[in-house]
Amino acid sequence: MALGFDVGGTLGVVNPDKGFSVKRTPQVYEVSFGDGYQQRASRGLNPMTEEISVNFSTRPKDEIDDIEAFFETKAGITKFNFTYADSNESGNEKTIKVICSNWNVTYNYDDYYSLSATLKRVYEA
């Protein structure tokens, strides 16, 4: 599979700019007692949340419009596959299911726009 995600139509697979970031946060139940003692336990079957910040900088308006239309059709509800390079995986690629519930469009100049988005990993079939 190609890196990025498939928006369909004439654009097909789009690749974010290099240097995107992944924020991982463990989900933990924590109980504190009066004497400073604490207990912690994992929360849920998949206790690690992942948020991926991607950018599509200074691209033609039509491309940004297609990416934004794709996010709008998913409406932060419908998952899609996102593939990225990962040296820890066989084949050096990892595909995860994500949703996108927020994005930001910047009007750079003329017909060149930029889009930044946060993809949240979901654990479902």
ABEGO torsion letter per residue (X at the ends): XBBEBBAEEAAEBBBBBBGBBBBBBBBBBBBBBAAGBBBBBBBEABABBBBBBBBBBGBBAAAAAAAAAAAAAAGGABBBBBBBBBAABBGGBBBBBBBBABBBBBBABEABBBBBBBBBBBBBX
